[in-house]
Amino acid sequence: MNVCPAGVASVPPDRVWDVLSATERFGEWNDATFVSSEPSGPMQAGQVIHLTAPALGRQWRVEIQVRDADPQHRWVDLRVRLPFGIVNQERVTLIQTKEGGTCVRFN
């Protein structure tokens, strides 16, 4: 199944990218808590991000692998490993709107 949710933020793409690429801020846009990243620092290809997410009365481990990232064009490819063997392949793309905001797409 392929689902492509999108949303629009009223801030410019560079501000959205600052939040998206700061691994320690992943919990601000995911219903999760940041645990660690290897290597630490801003999001980069090859990085693994560890989170925990609440569901069913407990905390579950979530692992995000950054497969590729292009800060200049503001997109990132992620492989998200969730509980129960669920794996999502996601590309997050930021596009500036005519009004100067940001369209955020999850493919």
C-alpha positions as CSV (number, residue, x, y, z in Angstrom):
1,M,0.0,0.0,0.0
2,N,1.3,3.5,-0.8
3,V,-0.1,6.4,1.0
4,C,1.1,10.0,0.6
5,P,0.0,12.3,3.4
6,A,0.9,16.0,3.2
7,G,0.4,19.1,5.3
8,V,1.2,22.8,5.0
9,A,3.2,24.8,7.6
10,S,3.1,28.6,7.6
11,V,6.9,28.8,8.1
12,P,9.6,28.6,5.4
13,P,11.2,25.3,4.3
14,D,14.5,26.1,6.0
15,R,12.8,26.4,9.4
16,V,11.0,23.1,8.9
17,W,14.3,21.4,7.7
18,D,16.0,22.7,10.9
19,V,13.4,20.7,13.0
20,L,13.4,17.7,10.6
21,S,17.2,17.3,10.5
22,A,17.8,17.7,14.2
23,T,17.6,14.1,15.4
24,E,17.2,15.1,19.0
25,R,14.0,16.9,18.0
26,F,12.3,13.9,16.3
27,G,9.9,13.6,19.3
28,E,8.5,17.0,18.4
29,W,6.9,15.8,15.2
30,N,6.6,12.1,16.0
31,D,4.6,10.8,18.9
32,A,7.9,9.4,20.3
33,T,10.8,10.2,22.7
34,F,14.3,10.6,21.3
35,V,16.7,8.1,22.9
36,S,19.9,8.4,20.8
37,S,21.4,8.5,17.4
38,E,24.5,6.9,15.9
39,P,26.4,8.9,15.0
40,S,25.1,11.8,17.0
41,G,24.4,15.1,15.5
42,P,22.3,16.4,12.6
43,M,20.6,13.9,10.4
44,Q,22.8,12.3,7.8
45,A,22.9,9.3,5.5
46,G,23.8,6.1,7.4
47,Q,22.6,7.4,10.7
48,V,20.4,5.3,13.0
49,I,18.0,7.1,15.3
50,H,16.5,5.3,18.4
51,L,13.2,6.4,19.8
52,T,10.5,5.0,22.1
53,A,6.8,5.4,21.4
54,P,3.8,4.9,23.7
55,A,1.0,2.5,22.8
56,L,-1.1,-0.1,24.7
57,G,0.1,1.2,28.0
58,R,3.9,0.7,27.4
59,Q,6.9,2.2,25.6
60,W,7.9,0.5,22.3
61,R,11.3,0.7,20.6
62,V,11.4,2.4,17.2
63,E,14.5,2.6,15.0
64,I,14.8,5.0,12.1
65,Q,17.6,4.5,9.5
66,V,18.5,7.5,7.5
67,R,19.0,6.0,4.0
68,D,19.8,9.2,2.2
69,A,19.4,12.9,2.7
70,D,19.7,16.0,0.5
71,P,19.6,19.2,2.6
72,Q,20.0,21.4,-0.5
73,H,16.8,20.0,-2.0
74,R,15.2,19.3,1.4
75,W,14.3,15.6,1.3
76,V,15.2,12.6,3.3
77,D,14.7,8.8,2.8
78,L,14.0,6.9,5.9
79,R,13.5,3.3,6.9
80,V,11.3,3.1,10.0
81,R,11.3,-0.2,12.0
82,L,8.3,-0.4,14.3
83,P,7.2,-3.1,16.7
84,F,5.8,-6.4,15.5
85,G,8.1,-6.4,12.4
86,I,6.4,-3.5,10.7
87,V,8.9,-1.6,8.4
88,N,8.0,1.7,6.6
89,Q,10.0,3.2,3.8
90,E,9.4,6.9,3.8
91,R,10.6,9.9,1.8
92,V,9.9,13.3,3.5
93,T,10.0,16.2,1.0
94,L,9.7,19.9,1.8
95,I,8.5,22.2,-0.9
96,Q,8.0,26.0,-0.6
97,T,4.5,27.2,-1.2
98,K,3.6,30.4,-3.2
99,E,2.8,32.0,0.1
100,G,6.3,31.3,1.5
101,G,5.2,28.4,3.8
102,T,6.1,24.7,3.4
103,C,4.3,21.8,2.0
104,V,5.5,18.6,3.8
105,R,5.0,15.3,2.0
106,F,5.5,11.9,3.4
107,N,5.7,9.4,0.5
